Amino acid sequence: MLSGFYNDGNRTFDTDTMTKSFWIGIIIIIIVSVMGVFYQKYLSIHHCAYDGSAVTAIYEVDIVLNDGSVKKFCSIYCATKWFKINIQVVDHVIVTDEIRGNKIDSYMAYFVESDLITNKTNNNRIHAFQQRQHAQTHAKKFNGSAIDDPFEIDE
C-alpha cells in the first residue's frame, strides 16, 4: 500500500513524494470545499424573477403560468409588478403565510399593507397571512390595514 512512498534500496520512506502527495490532497480538499460553498451560496437558492434578489422562503411568491411553469419572487411587491404586465400568461398565484410558512393560493390569503418592510431593496410593505386573526394582529402591531388580493384575475 505504501510502496510508492517506500525506497526499498535503503529501507526508508521517500519524504519528497509523501510531502507532494500531502499538498496535492490538501489542495483538492480546499477546491472541493470552495465549490461546495459557492454552490450553497449562489446556485442552490432561488432568485427573484423580477429583480434577481435572493428569495427568502417566508416571503416567497410563486406565480404558476398557464404552461405549468413557475416564476419565483422575493416579495409581493416584485410579484405584483411582474403580474400586472404578464397577467395573460398567469394561471394562479401562491403566496407564503408569514406566520407558519404554509403555501396558499392568493385568493385564500389575507393581505395587509403595513409599516413593516420585508425587503429593503424594494420597500415591500405587503404581507400575506393564512388566517384573518393573524392579519388583524399584524395590522394592529405595525400600523397597517387590510387590502384586497393584489393578484386578483378578472375574467
trRosetta pair geometry for C-beta under 8 A, 3 or more apart (Angstrom, degrees):
i j d omega theta_ij theta_ji phi_ij phi_ji
2 5 4.8 -57 -176 48 85 109
2 6 5.3 84 121 -32 93 109
2 13 7.4 -47 165 -117 126 105
3 6 5.7 -63 -133 38 32 110
4 14 7.9 -88 141 46 55 126
4 17 6.4 -147 143 157 87 145
5 13 5.2 0 147 -156 97 92
5 14 5.4 -147 -164 46 49 85
5 17 5.5 -162 -112 93 65 120
5 18 5.2 61 -135 -67 122 95
5 21 7.7 -75 -82 12 110 148
6 11 8.0 -13 -174 -146 96 40
6 12 7.8 171 -152 96 58 28
6 13 5.9 -45 -99 -105 56 60
6 14 7.1 -117 -52 -3 6 87
7 10 5.8 5 111 43 114 81
7 11 7.4 -83 88 -23 72 8
7 12 5.4 -5 52 66 109 72
7 13 7.1 140 9 -139 84 9
7 14 5.2 108 -41 -58 102 92
8 11 6.9 19 -154 -79 35 54
13 18 6.3 25 156 -32 115 138
14 17 4.3 40 109 18 115 114
14 18 6.6 154 92 -15 63 87
15 18 5.3 -56 -143 42 39 113
15 19 5.9 42 157 -23 71 105
16 19 5.9 -53 -145 35 27 110
16 20 6.3 28 155 -18 62 108
17 20 5.7 -54 -146 38 30 112
17 21 6.3 30 155 -17 64 108
18 21 5.8 -57 -147 39 30 111
18 22 6.2 36 153 -25 64 106
19 22 5.5 -51 -147 32 30 116
19 23 6.5 23 157 -13 64 105
20 23 6.2 -59 -150 39 28 105
20 24 6.4 29 153 -19 64 108
21 24 5.7 -54 -145 37 31 112
21 25 6.3 35 154 -20 64 106
22 25 5.8 -59 -155 35 28 112
22 26 6.5 27 151 -18 64 106
23 26 5.5 -48 -144 36 36 113
23 27 6.3 38 155 -20 66 104
24 27 5.8 -54 -149 37 30 112
24 28 6.4 32 152 -20 64 105
25 28 5.7 -54 -148 35 31 111
25 29 6.4 31 154 -18 65 105
26 29 5.7 -55 -150 36 31 112
26 30 6.4 31 153 -19 65 106
27 30 5.7 -54 -147 36 32 111
27 31 6.3 33 155 -19 65 106
28 31 5.8 -55 -147 36 30 111
28 32 6.3 28 156 -16 65 107
29 32 5.9 -57 -147 39 29 109
29 33 6.2 31 154 -21 64 109
30 33 5.7 -57 -147 37 30 113
30 34 6.3 28 157 -18 66 106
31 34 5.9 -55 -146 37 29 109
31 35 6.4 29 155 -18 63 107
32 35 5.7 -56 -149 37 30 113
32 36 6.4 34 153 -22 64 106
33 36 5.7 -55 -151 34 31 113
33 37 6.5 28 154 -16 65 104
34 37 5.8 -53 -147 37 32 110
34 38 6.2 35 153 -20 65 107
35 38 5.6 -54 -146 37 31 114
35 39 6.3 34 155 -21 65 105
36 39 5.7 -53 -148 34 30 112
36 40 6.4 26 156 -15 64 107
37 40 5.8 -57 -147 39 31 109
37 41 6.0 18 160 -12 67 115
38 41 6.1 -64 -140 44 24 104
38 42 5.8 -28 -180 27 64 116
38 43 7.2 44 134 -4 73 107
39 42 7.2 -81 -126 54 13 77
39 43 4.8 -50 -147 47 56 120
39 44 5.8 61 152 -31 75 103
40 43 7.8 8 -17 49 11 78
40 44 5.4 -23 -127 24 37 132
41 44 8.0 68 20 32 17 94
41 45 7.6 -34 176 2 24 118
42 45 7.5 -83 -155 34 11 97
45 54 5.3 4 134 -146 140 101
45 55 6.8 179 168 45 92 77
46 54 7.5 108 79 -160 52 56
46 55 4.2 -23 88 33 101 130
46 60 7.5 61 72 -122 141 123
46 72 4.6 -33 167 104 139 158
47 52 5.3 -7 171 -158 120 50
47 53 6.8 159 -157 78 74 25
47 54 6.2 -50 -105 -98 67 40
47 55 6.5 -166 -108 -17 13 93
47 72 7.6 109 72 85 31 112
47 74 8.0 -27 -169 -54 42 108
48 51 5.1 4 96 52 133 71
48 52 5.8 -49 62 7 86 9
48 53 4.6 23 7 49 128 76
48 54 7.6 -3 -16 43 89 7
48 55 5.8 143 -62 -70 70 88
48 72 6.8 -111 -112 111 38 75
48 73 5.1 49 -142 -144 88 49
48 74 3.9 -55 -73 -15 124 100
48 75 7.6 -9 -112 12 137 72
48 78 5.3 -21 -170 149 132 166
49 63 7.8 -100 47 37 146 114
49 71 4.1 -45 -4 -170 169 101
49 72 6.0 128 -23 58 101 49
49 73 5.9 -64 33 -76 89 74
49 78 7.7 141 61 149 66 118
49 82 6.3 60 98 -111 104 164
50 73 5.8 35 0 -124 111 102
50 74 7.7 -115 47 22 102 90
50 78 3.8 -179 51 -172 145 101
50 79 7.2 -130 -25 -66 137 33
50 81 5.8 95 -147 76 144 115
50 82 4.7 -120 -84 -50 108 116
51 74 7.1 -68 54 25 103 127
51 78 5.6 -106 2 -116 104 127
51 121 6.9 165 127 132 152 137
51 122 6.8 -174 -11 -55 163 127
53 74 4.4 -24 85 -36 113 165
53 78 7.6 -145 33 -60 116 157
53 119 7.1 91 126 -155 167 126
53 121 5.8 -168 -85 37 144 162
54 74 6.8 89 89 -106 35 124
55 59 7.7 -147 -168 80 68 84
55 60 5.2 62 172 -103 114 95
55 72 5.4 -40 -75 148 164 117
55 73 7.0 126 -110 113 114 17
55 74 4.8 -133 -104 -93 62 69
56 59 5.0 43 77 31 100 102
56 60 6.9 -149 85 -48 45 79
56 74 6.6 65 15 -155 76 83
56 118 7.9 -148 61 169 136 101
57 60 5.5 -30 -147 -16 33 123
57 96 7.0 171 157 -142 57 165
57 101 6.6 19 134 -144 107 112
58 96 6.0 -175 -172 125 30 135
58 98 5.8 69 169 -133 100 62
58 101 5.8 -71 -108 -100 73 87
59 74 6.5 27 104 168 114 54
59 75 5.5 -15 156 -99 124 63
59 76 7.6 -102 -173 -19 90 75
59 96 6.5 -160 -125 60 6 125
59 98 7.2 27 -85 -100 64 95
59 118 5.1 146 -105 163 144 138
59 119 6.9 170 142 -49 163 105
59 124 7.5 109 -169 99 137 151
60 72 6.3 -31 -158 -161 103 98
60 73 7.1 133 -160 71 53 54
60 74 7.4 -40 -103 -122 55 29
60 96 4.9 71 57 -22 76 137
61 72 7.4 140 77 -160 51 49
61 73 4.3 -23 64 63 100 108
61 74 8.0 -23 24 51 90 15
61 75 7.0 1 -1 121 118 13
61 76 5.9 122 -56 -90 144 52
61 78 7.6 171 46 73 126 89
61 79 3.9 -52 100 -61 149 154
61 93 6.7 -8 -177 -174 101 103
61 94 7.2 159 -162 85 53 54
61 95 5.4 -15 -113 -109 84 68
61 96 7.1 -116 -73 1 49 87
61 128 8.0 122 -90 -9 97 149
62 70 5.1 -16 -168 -167 106 116
62 71 7.2 147 -159 74 53 47
62 72 5.8 -22 -102 -101 72 66
62 73 7.6 -171 -77 19 27 80
62 93 7.2 158 86 -161 53 54
62 94 4.3 -6 61 60 102 105
62 103 7.2 6 20 -146 126 123
63 70 6.9 147 73 -158 45 60
63 71 4.6 -13 59 58 100 100
63 73 6.9 49 -11 -13 102 116
63 79 6.2 163 -45 -151 113 100
63 82 7.0 -145 1 101 159 122
63 83 6.4 -163 -107 -87 143 91
63 86 8.0 87 143 92 153 125
63 90 5.8 -61 -176 -125 109 105
63 93 5.2 -22 -108 -109 70 81
63 94 7.8 -164 -77 25 26 69
63 151 7.9 -157 -107 -136 97 133
64 68 7.2 -22 -172 -145 95 31
64 69 7.7 162 -153 87 54 34
64 70 5.5 -27 -99 -101 63 80
64 90 7.4 91 75 -161 51 67
64 91 4.8 -58 108 62 93 110
64 92 5.2 4 53 59 113 72
64 93 7.2 -162 19 -84 77 29
64 94 6.7 60 -22 -10 106 103
65 68 6.9 -37 75 33 77 19
65 69 5.0 -2 41 62 120 80
65 70 7.2 -156 5 -82 84 28
65 71 6.8 75 -40 -13 106 98
65 89 5.2 -11 -148 148 102 95
65 90 6.3 -70 -112 -107 54 39
65 91 6.0 85 154 -4 14 96
66 89 5.5 -110 8 -165 106 57
66 90 7.3 47 -36 72 80 6
66 91 5.1 145 -84 -59 47 95
67 89 7.8 -20 -2 -169 93 100
68 91 7.9 30 -78 -8 38 154
71 82 6.8 -137 131 139 148 152
73 76 7.8 105 113 -87 129 19
73 78 4.5 -175 -165 95 112 109
73 79 3.9 170 68 -68 164 86
73 82 6.7 -153 -88 21 132 138
74 78 5.6 57 48 21 80 148
74 119 6.0 103 130 -106 110 145
75 78 5.0 97 57 10 81 96
75 79 6.9 -147 96 -2 44 91
75 118 5.9 155 -120 90 112 117
75 119 4.5 -89 -61 -7 144 145
75 122 6.1 -169 54 65 149 128
75 124 3.8 -125 -180 -66 143 164
75 126 7.7 114 168 57 93 90
76 79 5.5 -59 -144 43 34 113
76 80 6.0 33 159 -21 69 106
76 95 7.0 18 -91 -124 101 121
76 111 7.5 134 -145 -136 162 118
76 124 6.0 132 48 -159 77 122
76 126 4.1 -94 82 88 142 117
76 127 7.6 -140 -3 -71 141 18
76 128 6.5 147 -71 -34 130 106
76 150 6.4 101 175 48 111 143
77 80 6.3 -61 -150 34 22 105
77 81 6.6 21 154 -18 61 107
77 119 6.8 -131 32 54 129 131
77 122 4.8 176 105 127 147 129
77 123 7.3 116 -88 77 164 56
77 124 3.9 -130 -11 -98 122 94
77 125 7.9 71 -62 18 116 55
77 126 6.5 150 -55 26 71 110
78 81 5.7 -55 -150 34 32 113
78 82 6.4 25 156 -12 66 108
78 119 7.9 -31 -20 79 109 170
78 122 6.3 155 -55 13 87 173
78 124 7.5 -54 -11 -75 78 128
79 82 6.0 -59 -148 42 30 106
79 83 5.8 37 153 -28 66 112
79 93 6.9 109 168 -148 130 126
79 151 7.3 -32 135 -79 114 118
80 83 5.2 -51 -137 36 32 120
80 84 6.3 39 162 -28 64 101
80 126 7.7 51 -18 41 138 160
80 150 4.7 -41 -102 147 127 131
80 151 7.0 -119 -98 -70 78 75
81 84 6.4 -53 -154 25 24 110
81 85 7.5 -2 158 4 56 106
82 85 6.7 -78 -161 46 32 94
82 86 5.9 -17 162 21 72 123
83 86 6.4 -87 -135 57 21 85
83 87 6.1 55 167 -81 67 76
83 90 6.3 33 -140 -68 80 157
83 93 6.9 -5 -105 -82 134 137
83 150 7.6 117 66 132 151 90
83 151 5.8 -98 -151 -117 162 83
84 87 6.5 -6 -143 -41 21 106
86 89 5.3 -47 174 41 91 106
86 90 6.3 104 117 -41 85 99
87 90 5.5 -56 -149 20 40 120
87 153 6.6 161 -167 -120 104 90
90 93 6.9 -2 -174 -54 126 88
90 151 7.9 -131 161 -167 152 100
90 153 6.6 -156 94 -89 114 130
92 105 6.0 -34 167 -139 128 104
92 106 7.3 -173 177 22 80 97
92 107 7.9 -67 -151 -6 107 108
92 153 7.8 -99 -103 -6 56 138
93 105 7.2 102 78 -160 54 61
93 106 4.2 12 87 -14 105 133
93 151 4.0 -63 30 174 155 160
94 103 5.1 17 171 -178 120 102
94 104 6.8 158 -155 78 74 24
94 105 6.0 -51 -101 -96 67 44
94 106 6.9 -130 -94 -34 16 78
95 103 7.6 162 83 -150 29 57
95 104 6.2 -28 65 67 76 78
95 105 7.9 45 19 159 78 13
95 106 5.1 87 -13 -93 110 78
95 109 5.1 -16 60 -46 131 165
95 128 4.0 -108 146 -173 138 174
95 151 7.8 -175 -45 5 112 143
96 101 6.1 -16 -175 -151 108 46
96 102 7.2 156 -154 78 60 34
96 103 5.9 -35 -98 -96 68 60
96 104 7.8 129 -113 21 21 76
96 128 6.5 112 67 75 43 125
97 100 5.1 10 99 48 126 85
97 101 6.4 -51 71 7 81 10
97 102 4.5 17 24 51 124 84
97 103 7.8 -125 2 -62 83 15
97 104 6.0 59 -43 1 99 120
97 109 7.2 -159 -84 -121 76 104
97 128 6.4 -102 -99 117 39 88
97 129 5.7 62 -143 -145 82 38
97 130 3.9 -22 -99 -25 138 101
97 131 7.8 56 -145 2 131 72
97 134 7.7 58 -169 89 104 158
98 101 8.0 32 -143 -70 16 48
98 127 5.4 -35 -16 -167 151 103
98 128 6.3 134 -22 66 93 61
98 129 6.2 -53 32 -84 92 72
98 134 7.8 176 65 151 88 128
98 138 7.7 71 74 -91 136 151
99 129 6.3 51 -8 -133 109 91
99 130 7.1 -106 44 26 110 96
99 131 7.4 -38 35 31 150 103
99 134 4.9 -81 -38 -146 146 150
100 130 6.6 -34 34 17 118 136
102 130 5.6 22 66 -59 125 147
104 108 5.1 -108 169 80 113 114
104 109 5.4 136 97 -68 121 93
104 128 7.7 -170 59 156 108 121
104 130 5.3 145 -30 -104 155 94
105 108 5.0 77 68 10 86 105
105 109 7.4 -155 95 -19 43 91
106 109 5.4 -54 -148 23 42 118
106 128 7.5 -79 -124 -127 74 136
106 149 5.3 115 146 -157 99 114
106 150 7.7 -89 -174 56 136 64
106 151 4.3 22 116 57 167 130
106 152 7.9 -134 117 -62 119 51
107 149 5.9 2 -103 -105 49 167
107 151 7.9 -104 -54 86 67 98
107 152 7.4 97 -97 -104 87 72
108 130 7.4 7 126 -140 100 68
109 128 4.6 -13 180 -163 143 101
109 129 6.5 131 -167 61 84 37
109 130 6.5 -56 -116 -92 72 42
109 149 7.0 114 64 -107 89 97
110 128 7.4 134 70 -159 45 52
110 129 4.7 -33 65 68 97 95
110 130 7.6 0 18 94 91 4
110 131 7.2 -47 16 100 131 20
110 132 5.2 139 -68 -100 157 55
110 134 7.5 143 64 70 128 84
110 135 3.7 -91 118 -43 128 156
110 146 6.7 -53 -175 -133 95 106
111 126 6.0 -6 -170 -172 108 99
111 127 6.9 151 -155 76 57 47
111 128 5.8 -24 -98 -99 73 64
111 129 7.7 174 -81 21 27 77
111 135 7.3 26 40 -133 8 131
111 146 6.9 104 80 -161 59 62
111 147 4.9 -60 105 67 109 86
111 148 7.1 0 51 100 126 15
111 149 6.3 147 -8 -96 131 42
111 150 6.6 151 -139 -11 171 91
112 126 7.3 158 81 -153 41 53
112 127 4.9 -19 62 59 91 100
112 129 6.9 27 -3 -2 109 117
112 135 5.0 170 -41 -162 117 86
112 138 5.2 151 63 96 163 118
112 139 4.8 -132 -141 -72 132 90
112 142 7.9 103 135 68 129 113
112 144 4.5 64 169 139 106 140
112 145 6.9 167 -151 83 75 22
112 146 5.8 -47 -98 -97 71 48
112 147 6.9 140 -119 11 19 85
113 125 5.4 57 -162 116 75 100
113 126 5.2 -28 -95 -95 76 71
113 127 7.7 167 -88 15 27 76
113 144 5.7 176 89 -154 39 98
113 145 6.2 -14 57 58 85 73
113 147 5.1 51 -13 -24 105 133
114 125 5.9 -154 63 178 46 93
114 127 6.4 -10 19 4 112 122
114 138 6.3 -117 -36 147 156 93
114 139 6.3 -148 -82 -115 115 49
114 142 3.9 60 168 108 136 113
114 143 6.1 124 -157 74 83 56
114 144 2.8 -53 -87 -72 89 122
114 145 7.7 155 -79 11 66 46
115 125 6.9 -19 -115 -143 11 122
115 142 5.1 -151 48 171 83 84
115 143 4.7 33 -11 62 120 110
115 144 6.8 -132 1 -63 65 80
116 125 6.8 132 70 -141 49 73
116 127 7.0 25 76 -49 117 133
116 138 7.6 -84 21 -173 142 99
116 142 4.3 -40 -24 -153 106 151
116 144 7.5 -46 16 -54 93 125
117 120 6.3 81 134 -85 129 54
117 123 5.5 -61 -131 -147 121 55
117 124 6.5 113 -158 65 67 53
117 125 5.9 -43 -96 -83 60 76
118 124 4.8 -48 54 88 96 110
118 125 7.5 167 5 -93 84 26
118 127 7.0 140 -43 -88 131 85
119 122 5.2 10 107 44 119 87
119 123 7.1 -70 84 -11 74 11
119 124 4.3 46 34 18 104 112
120 123 7.2 23 -151 -74 29 54
125 144 7.9 -175 163 -111 100 109
126 147 7.0 -66 -127 49 105 141
126 150 6.7 4 -169 -16 162 144
127 135 7.6 169 100 -124 103 76
127 138 6.0 -112 92 153 151 155
127 144 7.5 -29 27 -143 118 167
129 132 7.5 136 105 -88 120 17
129 134 4.3 -167 -162 94 135 111
129 135 4.1 -163 49 -63 141 84
129 138 6.7 -172 -54 5 140 139
130 134 7.1 39 52 38 64 140
131 134 4.6 87 71 5 93 104
131 135 7.1 -163 96 -6 50 86
132 135 5.5 -58 -152 37 36 113
132 136 6.2 35 153 -19 70 106
133 136 5.8 -54 -147 37 31 110
133 137 6.3 32 154 -20 64 106
134 137 5.7 -52 -145 36 31 113
134 138 6.3 33 155 -19 64 106
135 138 5.8 -55 -149 37 29 111
135 139 6.3 32 152 -22 64 107
135 146 6.4 64 149 -101 125 96
136 139 5.6 -52 -147 34 32 114
136 140 6.5 30 156 -17 65 104
136 146 7.8 -18 -85 -60 66 112
137 140 6.0 -56 -151 36 30 108
137 141 6.2 22 156 -15 65 114
138 141 5.8 -62 -142 42 28 108
138 142 5.9 -21 174 22 68 113
138 144 6.3 -14 125 43 82 142
139 142 7.0 -78 -131 56 17 78
139 143 7.9 -64 180 121 52 7
139 144 4.0 -109 -128 79 63 93
139 145 5.9 88 -148 -87 121 22
139 146 6.4 -42 -80 -47 150 68
140 144 7.9 -56 -12 44 23 81
147 150 7.1 24 123 -52 121 91
148 152 6.5 -29 150 -23 110 136
149 152 4.6 111 88 -54 104 90
